[in-house]
């Protein structure tokens, strides 16, 4: 199960991801990111503070949009990853392809 909350604040869109991003739930994450891109949001922040687990399917969602973010000039920042989840991103080298910050304030400093 994954819960996605989208909040538009100031000059960015905040997507909050909670629970587990696995094969059955990652479609919701993918749809949320797709909608954000289609709605021409230039700054997208993803709060993963309450993301407990991410599978290869969940990671694939983020990977599948990297080119689109670059092509459309979208600033996409993930923050709040637990050490366990962050380690998975690091092992796969996604920390080199995506902007990952520890806190929301750190993420906001990237777009201000």
C-alpha positions as CSV (number, residue, x, y, z in Angstrom):
1,X,0.0,0.0,0.0
2,X,1.2,3.5,-0.8
3,X,-0.5,6.8,-0.1
4,X,0.3,9.7,-2.4
5,X,-0.6,13.2,-1.3
6,X,-0.1,16.1,-3.7
7,X,0.1,19.6,-2.4
8,X,0.8,22.7,-4.5
9,X,2.7,25.2,-2.4
10,X,4.4,28.4,-3.6
11,X,6.5,27.6,-6.6
12,X,6.6,23.8,-6.3
13,X,4.5,20.7,-6.2
14,X,4.9,18.4,-3.2
15,X,4.2,14.7,-3.6
16,X,4.2,12.8,-0.3
17,X,4.9,9.1,-0.5
18,X,4.0,6.9,2.5
19,X,4.2,3.1,3.0
20,X,5.7,0.7,0.6
21,X,6.5,1.4,-3.1
22,X,6.3,-2.1,-4.5
23,X,5.1,-3.6,-7.8
24,X,1.4,-3.2,-7.0
25,X,1.6,0.3,-5.5
26,X,4.2,1.9,-7.7
27,X,1.7,2.6,-10.5
28,X,0.1,5.2,-8.2
29,X,3.5,6.9,-7.8
30,X,4.1,6.7,-11.6
31,X,0.7,8.3,-12.3
32,X,1.3,11.0,-9.8
33,X,4.6,12.0,-11.3
34,X,3.2,11.8,-14.9
35,X,0.3,14.1,-13.9
36,X,2.8,16.6,-12.3
37,X,4.9,16.6,-15.5
38,X,1.8,17.0,-17.7
39,X,0.6,19.9,-15.6
40,X,3.9,21.6,-16.3
41,X,5.1,21.8,-12.8
42,X,8.7,23.0,-13.0
43,X,9.7,22.2,-9.4
44,X,8.6,18.8,-8.0
45,X,9.5,17.7,-4.5
46,X,8.9,14.1,-3.3
47,X,8.7,13.6,0.5
48,X,9.8,10.1,1.3
49,X,10.0,10.6,5.1
50,X,7.4,7.9,5.6
51,X,8.5,5.6,2.8
52,X,9.3,2.3,4.5
53,X,10.3,0.1,1.6
54,X,10.9,0.5,-2.2
55,X,11.2,-2.4,-4.6
56,X,12.8,-2.4,-8.1
57,X,9.4,-1.4,-9.5
58,X,9.3,1.7,-7.3
59,X,12.9,2.5,-8.2
60,X,12.0,2.0,-11.9
61,X,9.3,4.7,-11.6
62,X,11.9,7.3,-10.7
63,X,14.4,6.0,-13.3
64,X,11.8,6.1,-16.1
65,X,11.3,9.9,-15.7
66,X,14.9,11.1,-15.4
67,X,15.2,11.9,-19.1
68,X,11.8,13.7,-19.2
69,X,12.8,15.9,-16.2
70,X,16.0,17.0,-18.0
71,X,14.2,17.5,-21.3
72,X,11.5,19.7,-19.8
73,X,13.7,21.5,-17.4
74,X,12.0,20.2,-14.3
75,X,13.8,20.3,-10.9
76,X,12.9,17.0,-9.3
77,X,14.1,16.5,-5.7
78,X,13.6,13.5,-3.4
79,X,14.0,14.1,0.3
80,X,13.6,12.3,3.6
81,X,14.8,8.9,2.6
82,X,15.5,6.5,5.5
83,X,19.0,5.2,5.7
84,X,17.8,1.8,4.5
85,X,16.0,3.2,1.4
86,X,18.8,5.7,0.7
87,X,21.3,2.8,0.7
88,X,19.3,1.2,-2.1
89,X,19.4,4.4,-4.2
90,X,23.2,4.7,-3.6
91,X,23.9,1.0,-4.5
92,X,22.1,1.5,-7.8
93,X,23.8,4.8,-8.5
94,X,20.5,6.7,-8.5
95,X,22.0,9.3,-6.1
96,X,24.2,10.3,-9.1
97,X,21.1,10.7,-11.4
98,X,18.6,12.2,-9.1
99,X,18.8,15.0,-6.6
100,X,18.4,13.6,-3.1
101,X,18.3,15.8,0.0
102,X,18.0,14.9,3.7
103,X,15.2,17.4,4.6
104,X,12.5,19.5,3.0
105,X,14.4,22.7,3.9
106,X,17.5,21.3,2.0
107,X,15.3,20.5,-0.9
108,X,13.7,23.9,-0.9
109,X,17.1,25.6,-0.9
110,X,17.7,23.9,-4.3
111,X,14.7,25.7,-5.9
112,X,14.8,29.1,-4.3
